[in-house]
Amino acid sequence: MPSRRSLRRTAAASAVVCAALAGGLLTATQSASAAGARIHDIQGSTRISPLAGQQVSEVPGTVTAIRSFGSARGFWVQDPHPDKNPATSEAVFVYTGKETPKVAVGDAVTFSGTVSEYYPGGKDAGLQSVTEITDATWKTGSADAPLPAAFKLNAASVPNRYAPDAGGKSIESLKLRPSSYALDRYESLEGMRVTVSDAPVVGATNTHHELWLTAEPKHDRTARGGTLYRSYKDPNGGRIKLASLIPFAQQPFPVADVGDELTGTTAGPLDYDNFGGYTLQATELGKLTDHGPAPEKTRRQKSDELAVATYNVENLSPSTPQAKFDRLAKGLVEHLASPDVVALEEVQDDNGTKDNGVVTAGATLKKLTDAIKAAGGPAYEWRQIDPANDQDGGQPGGNIRVAFLFNPERASFTDIEGGDATTPVKVVDDHGKATLSASPGRIAPADPAWKDSRKPLVGQFALKSRPGSRVFVIANHFNSKGGDQALDSRFQPPVRSSETQRTAQAELVNGFVKDLLAKDRKAAVVVAGDLNDYQFSPALKALTAGGVLTDQVNRLPAAERYGYVYSGNSQVLDHMLTSRPLTRADYDIVHLNAEYADQASDHDPQVLRIRP
């Protein structure tokens, strides 16, 4: 069986919505409805079963699929005789815990048990619930019954609108409108057999043997075959996660990249979990067809161009396997053409996640620069500032930070003493030009905006072929989206609580750039890094306020504006921005990681070529 995430239902994660939730004792009408219930009566026309907490008996249906692994085993039952209400699902999951149910696909059964609502991740996670039957018993009748026809998910059946707007409140009590909203469509099909045909892969296979497909191949398509996330208003409702119920020995899960296709029919019951939402649990898999493009390579910079790159190296430490160092090095040398300056994010300290007070990162950076040299690249030097222990977020004990690499054959670094973990760098006047009080230096490290988050690192560089040139590079890694409600949350629109801190961080960086330009209106400034937010977000609006910075991603064709893939959405998290004097910047997102099952990092690097 494929390796998957744990499917445990703990006391904290499994919330049974009982009669008390509805206000107390069962009424005579409720008891009567439960006594003769069909599956569509159990599911009802909202997200919560009208029979939640009640006992149902002798409910008929056909077994369509079985989950025989993990601690959340059970089987799906679908009524072959549906009602005429498209809002009511005709299937339900019968939960059997750690016991593999003794049923077979095609068995006609009648089941009894308690109607429950299970919240993946716990109710406080804000996600939707799965209606299921617990404490179940069942009787098996005839075998080999024909399975109900699978509902076809495609551009015609999945609405363009994603979810009803409840002003940030729960949508659980709202009547389902499956022809109006994508989330309502999926909820109306909960547990039922669904199918997609010739489905493009929009999220590569992960280590849990899952990938993302789209039922709307033409909707917001990227230049390389993914699905582009371009606004909060449209989260791309055609995306659906794919997992498999097929034993691995019988059919291994496809190892697919974005742009590939599952040709033919992929079908199975529609499930929901806390690692991506609505999930097609395949009992039939289409054939993997390789349509995806090869990893990209950018051009080499010219002699009068300074090439600045940004690369999130994803929790890099000396304990990271050498193979990853080698792949990162190959990417920098062969795919990014050995940039002159590299802003790195997620560089961990010299003992990784061991939390013993070590904050230095020299061993990490030496191992990376040695690998780059072995790959045929330059002998990079580095500059960085060790953070205060356990103050910058990330993996506990890892002390991740941003750092600079630079090629001393082509670029020089202006070292100015005084930079440390807690001293804020200032802009000072240098005979009519801007310079720094410390290089490298950290921007406002004591400001509350940087609590449990990485502090920006600013350094002053020069292109050796242009004597007297000054380029200020600010490396960033803004706070993550942890704590935000998911796109498929039961609260709509979802709250993006982490946005407040990123916006405050952006305002500080924007203010620092304004200080540079106030001292020298021709100052060449590059702001780079993993900003953990979109080009249309409040944080990026704050960062570019006053027109002091241009977000280079907005100068690309729309279909190329992405460097990260999450839940099947190709999106922008990493950015490179420039001050006004750098009008001739040449910018490239180099797609070599995010779209691939085999990746050195979950982020694509970016490179900017400027003439300072």
VOGU-3710 file (C-alpha; in Angstrom, 3 decimals, decimal comma):
1> mpsrrslrrt> 0,000/0,000/0,000  1,359/3,470/-0,784  2,852/5,480/2,062  0,353/8,109/3,161  -0,167/10,592/5,943  -1,567/9,173/9,159  -5,342/9,039/9,074  -5,842/8,858/12,825  -9,047/10,143/14,331  -8,182/11,312/17,838
11> aaasavvcaa> -10,520/12,661/20,471  -9,349/16,163/19,622  -9,729/15,736/15,880  -12,979/13,795/15,736  -15,928/15,982/16,653  -19,223/14,124/16,814  -22,084/16,510/16,256  -24,774/15,031/18,444  -28,348/15,840/19,363  -27,156/18,243/22,027
21> lagglltatq> -25,694/20,385/19,268  -29,181/20,832/17,876  -30,473/21,913/21,237  -31,256/18,837/23,312  -33,457/15,763/23,084  -34,604/14,262/19,801  -38,081/15,191/18,684  -40,586/12,619/17,487  -40,198/13,940/13,926  -36,415/13,561/14,035
31> sasaagarih> -36,695/10,012/15,349  -39,121/9,099/12,605  -36,897/10,565/9,890  -33,911/8,657/11,246  -35,845/5,403/11,350  -36,516/5,254/7,629  -33,525/7,196/6,409  -31,850/6,816/3,046  -28,333/8,150/2,486  -29,574/11,423/0,979
41> diqgstrisp> -31,598/11,982/4,166  -28,435/11,498/6,198  -26,434/13,904/4,059  -29,120/16,557/3,761  -28,801/19,739/1,734  -26,294/21,566/3,964  -22,782/20,660/5,110  -24,011/19,244/8,437  -26,283/16,224/8,500  -29,811/16,960/9,744
51> lagqqvsevp> -29,541/13,590/11,528  -26,208/14,278/13,222  -25,980/12,414/16,523  -28,881/10,122/15,712  -29,011/6,380/15,148  -29,978/5,152/11,699  -30,907/1,583/10,880  -30,993/-0,657/7,837  -29,877/2,069/5,400  -29,422/0,491/1,941
61> gtvtairsfg> -26,655/1,034/-0,572  -23,838/-0,453/-2,641  -20,210/-0,644/-1,497  -18,173/1,417/-3,974  -14,717/1,531/-2,349  -12,797/0,333/0,712  -10,031/1,982/2,736  -8,030/-0,936/4,143  -4,968/0,881/5,516  -4,169/3,176/8,435
71> sargfwvqdp> -6,305/3,795/11,503  -9,209/5,382/9,613  -10,435/2,346/7,756  -13,897/1,870/6,398  -15,917/1,789/3,222  -18,040/4,033/1,081  -21,670/3,176/0,403  -23,712/4,813/-2,348  -27,440/4,577/-2,953  -28,101/3,439/-6,540
81> hpdknpatse> -31,550/5,062/-6,345  -30,911/8,807/-5,873  -33,461/11,452/-5,062  -34,052/14,398/-7,391  -32,235/16,963/-5,238  -28,740/17,726/-6,650  -27,691/19,208/-3,287  -27,967/15,922/-1,377  -25,105/13,460/-1,663  -26,062/9,845/-2,248
91> avfvytgket> -23,003/8,349/-0,515  -21,469/8,178/2,939  -18,337/6,785/4,587  -18,809/3,996/7,119  -15,930/4,301/9,598  -14,490/1,099/11,089  -11,372/2,444/12,866  -8,388/0,123/12,843  -10,416/-2,843/11,598  -10,503/-3,671/7,905
101> pkvavgdavt> -14,178/-4,053/7,006  -15,255/-7,442/5,699  -17,046/-6,213/2,631  -16,271/-6,178/-1,073  -16,815/-3,581/-3,756  -20,158/-4,323/-5,352  -21,746/-5,733/-2,201  -25,312/-4,638/-1,569  -25,460/-3,746/2,142  -27,725/-2,281/4,761
111> fsgtvseyyp> -25,917/-0,469/7,550  -26,802/0,879/10,961  -24,940/3,248/13,271  -24,521/6,805/14,525  -24,492/9,751/12,141  -21,361/11,793/12,959  -19,459/14,765/11,630  -15,672/14,335/11,520  -13,505/17,468/11,303  -10,075/16,636/9,838
121> ggkdaglqsv> -7,408/18,340/11,916  -9,925/19,108/14,677  -12,806/21,535/14,630  -10,572/24,477/15,593  -8,628/24,052/12,330  -11,538/25,747/10,574  -11,962/23,126/7,867  -15,115/21,436/6,679  -16,483/18,213/8,112  -17,091/14,771/6,665
131> teitdatwkt> -20,430/13,129/7,370  -19,825/9,507/8,342  -21,323/6,552/10,165  -19,632/5,456/13,401  -20,239/2,466/15,705  -21,474/0,789/12,573  -22,910/-2,638/11,900  -24,002/-3,908/8,528  -25,553/-6,798/6,679  -24,363/-7,986/3,291
141> gsadaplpaa> -26,827/-9,009/0,633  -26,078/-9,793/-2,982  -22,577/-9,387/-4,427  -21,210/-7,928/-7,664  -23,901/-5,291/-7,980  -23,197/-2,705/-10,683  -21,679/0,455/-9,260  -23,575/3,748/-9,584  -22,358/5,839/-12,474  -19,590/8,270/-11,517
151> fklnaasvpn> -20,341/11,995/-11,657  -18,230/13,699/-14,318  -16,140/16,593/-13,049  -15,363/18,982/-15,874  -15,601/22,632/-16,889  -19,343/22,294/-17,400  -20,086/20,762/-13,990  -17,706/22,756/-11,744  -18,902/26,366/-11,275  -16,462/29,218/-11,784
161> ryapdaggks> -17,429/30,830/-8,473  -15,575/29,151/-5,633  -17,586/29,574/-2,427  -20,533/31,512/-1,015  -19,629/34,686/0,875  -20,692/34,526/4,518  -18,797/37,612/5,604  -16,102/35,473/7,189  -18,602/33,347/9,113  -19,339/29,647/8,720
171> ieslklrpss> -21,123/28,438/5,608  -22,215/25,188/7,260  -25,837/26,223/7,712  -26,247/27,543/4,166  -28,193/25,470/1,670  -25,867/23,921/-0,880  -25,976/25,457/-4,336  -23,928/23,004/-6,419  -24,588/24,784/-9,694  -23,354/28,096/-8,261
181> yaldryesle> -20,208/27,331/-6,200  -17,371/24,852/-6,630  -17,167/24,049/-2,901  -20,914/23,401/-2,840  -20,591/21,135/-5,864  -17,936/19,046/-4,150  -19,866/18,911/-0,870  -22,986/17,737/-2,734  -20,856/14,852/-4,046  -19,232/13,929/-0,709
191> gmrvtvsdap> -18,494/10,195/-0,732  -19,953/9,680/-4,209  -18,111/8,221/-7,154  -16,665/10,962/-9,345  -14,517/10,852/-12,449  -12,173/13,074/-14,415  -11,035/12,371/-17,961  -7,696/13,266/-19,556  -6,884/15,397/-16,508  -3,830/17,679/-16,482
201> vvgatnthhe> -1,540/17,438/-13,465  -1,296/20,856/-11,787  0,521/19,797/-8,588  3,395/17,293/-8,721  3,362/13,990/-6,831  4,480/14,461/-3,229  6,088/12,096/-0,719  2,654/11,056/0,541  1,666/9,708/-2,893  -0,704/12,531/-3,727
211> lwltaepkhd> -0,925/14,924/-6,654  -3,286/17,617/-7,906  -5,410/17,511/-11,028  -7,710/20,044/-12,582  -11,137/19,386/-14,001  -10,902/22,703/-15,884  -7,841/22,384/-18,163  -8,297/25,757/-19,839  -8,940/27,810/-16,706  -6,047/30,152/-15,786
221> rtarggtlyr> -3,499/27,889/-17,438  0,193/28,716/-16,961  2,699/28,747/-19,786  3,975/25,334/-18,641  0,668/23,560/-18,012  -0,236/24,435/-14,423  -3,081/26,465/-12,944  -2,272/30,103/-12,155  -3,437/31,675/-8,884  -3,973/35,285/-9,868
231> sykdpnggri> -6,458/36,754/-7,361  -8,220/36,095/-4,062  -11,522/36,102/-5,934  -10,686/33,002/-7,955  -8,878/30,153/-6,154  -9,406/27,916/-9,214  -12,267/25,642/-8,242  -11,372/22,935/-10,760  -8,376/21,801/-8,678  -8,809/18,501/-6,892
241> klaslipfaq> -6,359/16,364/-4,967  -5,775/12,784/-6,042  -4,864/9,881/-3,766  -5,251/6,149/-4,398  -7,031/3,216/-2,785  -5,363/0,788/-5,187  -2,736/-1,475/-3,548  0,740/-0,311/-4,522  1,757/-3,795/-5,641  -1,181/-3,797/-8,026
251> qpfpvadvgd> -0,631/-0,312/-9,446  2,040/2,091/-8,152  0,945/5,678/-7,707  2,016/7,805/-10,687  5,084/9,989/-10,217  3,954/13,047/-12,131  5,120/16,601/-12,755  3,059/19,690/-13,518  2,147/19,645/-17,188  1,800/15,860/-17,338
261> eltgttagpl> -1,613/14,264/-17,834  -3,568/11,303/-16,517  -4,971/10,118/-19,820  -8,250/8,235/-19,842  -10,437/7,779/-16,777  -9,566/8,437/-13,159  -12,414/7,610/-10,790  -13,268/6,930/-7,147  -15,167/8,341/-4,158  -14,818/12,005/-3,261
271> dydnfggytl> -13,266/12,398/0,194  -12,062/15,383/2,250  -9,002/15,769/4,477  -6,973/18,455/6,244  -4,032/18,264/3,826  -5,702/19,793/0,809  -9,449/19,428/1,095  -11,577/17,539/-1,422  -9,743/14,434/-2,577  -10,544/11,897/-5,243
281> qatelgkltd> -9,661/8,525/-3,689  -8,946/6,617/-6,873  -10,154/3,103/-7,479  -9,239/3,602/-11,144  -6,227/5,573/-12,359  -5,656/7,037/-15,806  -2,412/6,419/-17,644  0,377/8,882/-16,916  1,368/10,746/-20,069  4,486/12,894/-19,940
291> hgpapektrr> 3,748/16,314/-21,380  5,689/18,395/-18,870  8,521/20,672/-20,007  12,144/20,213/-18,924  13,678/22,334/-16,140  14,690/25,764/-17,389  18,079/27,413/-17,777  18,628/31,156/-17,838  21,135/33,036/-19,953  24,552/34,095/-18,659
301> qksdelavat> 24,937/37,732/-17,635  26,956/40,057/-19,854  30,167/41,685/-18,680  28,417/44,938/-17,781  25,480/43,256/-16,028  25,279/42,383/-12,357  23,267/39,178/-11,924  21,434/39,023/-8,597  19,504/35,877/-7,668  17,260/34,726/-4,846
311> ynvenlspst> 16,896/31,104/-3,785  15,032/29,522/-0,862  17,180/26,463/-0,125  14,593/24,926/2,251  16,103/24,297/5,679  19,683/23,697/4,592  22,135/22,511/7,268  25,294/20,370/7,432  23,099/17,356/8,211  21,272/17,782/4,904
321> pqakfdrlak> 22,245/14,955/2,517  25,148/15,804/0,234  22,934/15,022/-2,745  20,835/18,103/-2,009  23,900/20,327/-1,755  25,046/18,958/-5,111  21,662/19,603/-6,724  21,479/23,139/-5,365  25,002/23,731/-6,666  24,118/22,373/-10,090
331> glvehlaspd> 21,067/24,601/-10,180  23,103/27,681/-9,352  25,896/26,899/-11,829  24,077/25,321/-14,779  20,537/26,661/-14,524  21,177/30,127/-13,057  24,505/30,633/-14,885  26,462/31,404/-11,679  24,886/34,679/-10,544  27,192/37,360/-9,173
341> vvaleevqdd> 25,143/37,785/-5,984  22,748/35,280/-4,425  20,288/36,039/-1,623  19,680/32,751/0,180  16,726/31,972/2,438  16,316/29,169/4,998  19,985/28,697/5,800  20,057/26,823/9,114  22,741/26,925/11,771  25,668/24,525/11,935
351> ngtkdngvvt> 23,808/21,741/13,731  20,414/22,088/12,088  17,410/21,528/14,329  19,454/20,494/17,377  18,456/23,207/19,848  21,620/23,711/21,902  22,343/27,413/21,504  24,491/27,173/18,347  23,639/29,985/15,920  26,623/30,074/13,538
361> agatlkkltd> 26,124/28,951/9,937  29,678/28,852/8,581  29,658/25,081/8,179  26,370/25,204/6,271  27,577/27,886/3,888  30,993/26,278/3,400  29,381/22,988/2,440  27,228/24,801/-0,128  30,029/26,915/-1,605  32,315/23,861/-1,774
371> aikaaggpay> 29,616/22,029/-3,725  29,238/24,991/-6,089  32,978/25,037/-6,775  32,964/21,265/-7,346  30,142/21,763/-9,874  32,326/24,137/-11,889  31,086/27,359/-10,364  32,971/30,280/-8,863  34,577/30,327/-5,427  31,740/32,198/-3,765
381> ewrqidpand> 32,288/34,143/-0,566  29,474/34,796/1,884  28,215/37,428/4,262  25,510/36,980/6,901  24,649/37,841/10,521  23,986/35,176/13,119  20,535/35,649/14,683  19,798/35,596/18,395  19,054/32,019/19,399  15,486/30,837/18,717
391> qdggqpggni> 14,238/34,311/17,767  13,716/34,069/14,013  11,067/31,361/13,630  11,294/28,383/11,333  12,039/24,849/12,503  12,753/24,883/16,263  16,489/24,965/16,866  17,285/25,629/13,217  17,849/29,398/13,508  17,150/29,952/9,818
401> rvaflfnper> 18,417/33,176/8,340  19,030/34,970/5,044  22,573/35,161/3,709  24,519/36,531/0,748  26,809/34,642/-1,604  28,887/36,652/-4,065  31,457/35,924/-6,726  34,545/38,034/-5,854  35,820/37,770/-9,427  32,904/39,876/-10,663
411> asftdieggd> 31,359/41,571/-7,620  32,824/43,192/-4,544  31,193/43,515/-1,144  31,608/46,703/0,867  32,339/45,545/4,416  31,358/48,082/7,067  31,691/46,951/10,669  28,904/47,222/13,208  26,270/44,793/12,022  24,940/42,278/14,537
421> attpvkvvdd> 21,704/40,521/15,508  20,212/43,447/17,394  21,743/46,659/15,993  19,596/48,329/13,316  21,360/49,361/10,131  20,953/53,020/9,132  21,349/54,931/5,888  24,109/57,545/6,059  25,330/60,246/3,719  28,628/59,691/1,913
431> hgkatlsasp> 29,473/62,870/0,013  26,091/63,085/-1,611  25,634/59,360/-2,041  23,958/56,805/0,171  25,868/54,246/2,172  25,191/52,069/5,207  26,086/52,322/8,873  26,889/48,605/8,712  27,279/46,199/5,812  25,914/43,632/6,209
441> griapadpaw> 23,268/44,990/8,551  19,780/44,061/9,715  16,763/46,307/9,228  14,998/47,280/12,488  15,622/43,889/14,169  13,944/44,909/17,432  10,718/46,044/15,786  7,683/43,894/16,772  7,060/43,247/13,065  9,977/40,798/13,124
451> kdsrkplvgq> 8,857/38,805/16,174  9,585/35,102/15,516  10,511/36,001/11,947  13,639/36,472/9,868  15,138/39,939/9,829  16,097/41,474/6,454  19,795/41,641/5,618  21,126/44,569/3,602  24,504/44,683/1,936  26,354/47,067/-0,358
461> falksrpgsr> 27,826/45,600/-3,542  29,664/46,854/-6,617  30,119/45,414/-10,096  33,871/45,284/-10,649  33,602/46,156/-14,327  31,902/49,432/-13,328  34,190/51,172/-10,809  32,315/53,290/-8,318  29,010/51,471/-8,793  26,897/50,871/-5,702
471> vfvianhfns> 24,079/48,352/-5,488  22,159/47,859/-2,263  20,670/44,373/-2,006  18,115/43,613/0,688  17,564/39,904/1,332  14,235/38,996/2,916  12,214/36,103/4,269  8,878/37,436/5,561  6,735/35,473/8,019  4,864/32,436/6,759
481> kggdqaldsr> 1,148/31,982/6,169  0,841/29,727/9,214  -2,456/30,322/11,016  -4,379/31,502/7,956  -7,674/29,801/7,220  -7,542/27,506/4,184  -9,070/28,372/0,841  -11,565/25,530/1,399  -12,320/26,583/4,983  -15,881/26,466/6,251
491> fqppvrsset> -15,382/30,162/7,003  -15,777/32,209/3,831  -14,005/34,260/2,817  -11,154/32,789/4,866  -9,239/35,014/7,261  -5,587/35,669/6,341  -4,399/36,554/9,843  -0,682/36,276/9,015  -1,073/39,053/6,455  -0,985/41,724/9,164
501> qrtaqaelvn> 2,586/40,922/10,179  3,853/40,678/6,608  2,323/44,040/5,798  4,102/45,588/8,774  7,360/43,992/7,628  6,840/45,340/4,128  6,287/48,841/5,490  9,635/48,714/7,303  11,517/47,620/4,185  9,698/50,225/2,123
511> gfvkdllakd> 10,719/52,869/4,651  14,353/51,772/4,490  14,360/52,015/0,684  12,874/55,506/0,962  15,740/56,427/3,300  18,247/55,243/0,684  16,539/57,236/-2,043  16,304/60,302/0,175  20,109/60,313/0,437  20,560/59,510/-3,256
521> rkaavvvagd> 17,604/59,540/-5,625  19,657/57,472/-8,073  20,418/54,706/-5,575  20,321/51,245/-7,154  18,296/49,023/-4,807  17,277/45,384/-5,214  14,810/43,892/-2,729  14,772/40,109/-3,058  13,623/36,994/-1,298  10,784/34,813/-0,122
531> lndyqfspal> 8,111/37,325/0,866  5,512/34,595/1,462  2,840/36,602/-0,287  1,305/37,293/-3,655  1,916/40,149/-6,055  -1,676/41,308/-5,470  -1,471/41,147/-1,650  -1,601/44,052/0,839  2,011/43,263/1,793  3,275/43,852/-1,745
541> kaltaggvlt> 1,181/46,987/-2,021  2,849/48,237/1,151  6,297/47,294/-0,115  5,857/49,189/-3,383  4,000/52,157/-1,859  5,013/55,528/-3,210  6,359/53,968/-6,390  9,794/53,485/-4,844  9,991/49,841/-5,955  8,856/47,924/-9,014
551> dqvnrlpaae> 7,831/44,299/-8,489  9,464/42,628/-11,475  6,998/39,729/-11,577  4,325/42,125/-12,826  6,445/42,775/-15,934  6,280/39,136/-17,000  3,480/37,752/-19,173  0,627/36,774/-16,847  0,980/33,048/-17,585  4,590/33,105/-16,320
561> rygyvysgns> 3,985/34,775/-12,950  4,697/31,970/-10,504  7,565/30,176/-8,792  5,831/28,026/-6,201  3,051/25,435/-6,389  0,713/24,804/-3,475  -2,378/22,589/-3,591  -2,351/22,752/-7,378  -2,104/26,546/-7,535  0,953/27,979/-9,293
571> qvldhmltsr> 1,625/31,203/-7,415  4,086/33,930/-6,487  5,796/33,898/-3,075  9,339/34,928/-4,044  9,950/38,377/-5,475  12,619/40,655/-6,875  11,924/44,375/-6,781  14,004/47,288/-8,050  14,268/51,005/-7,438  13,511/53,454/-10,255
581> pltradydiv> 17,071/53,890/-11,561  17,190/50,193/-12,537  14,862/50,624/-15,486  16,616/48,137/-17,749  16,363/45,122/-15,464  16,119/41,711/-17,119  14,181/39,310/-14,866  13,668/35,557/-15,019  11,943/32,988/-12,809  13,868/29,797/-13,505
591> hlnaeyadqa> 11,450/26,873/-13,251  13,438/23,901/-12,029  11,843/22,811/-8,724  8,276/23,718/-7,891  6,625/21,849/-10,763  8,531/18,600/-10,244  8,056/15,559/-8,028  11,849/15,378/-7,727  13,034/18,745/-6,473  15,989/20,273/-4,640
601> sdhdpqvlri> 13,737/22,882/-3,017  10,030/23,663/-3,062  10,791/27,116/-4,512  11,995/28,102/-7,967  14,979/30,475/-7,913  14,899/33,837/-9,653  17,570/35,962/-11,275  17,734/39,648/-12,114  20,323/41,187/-14,426  20,931/44,909/-13,992
611> rp> 23,340/47,555/-15,254  24,206/49,621/-12,170
//
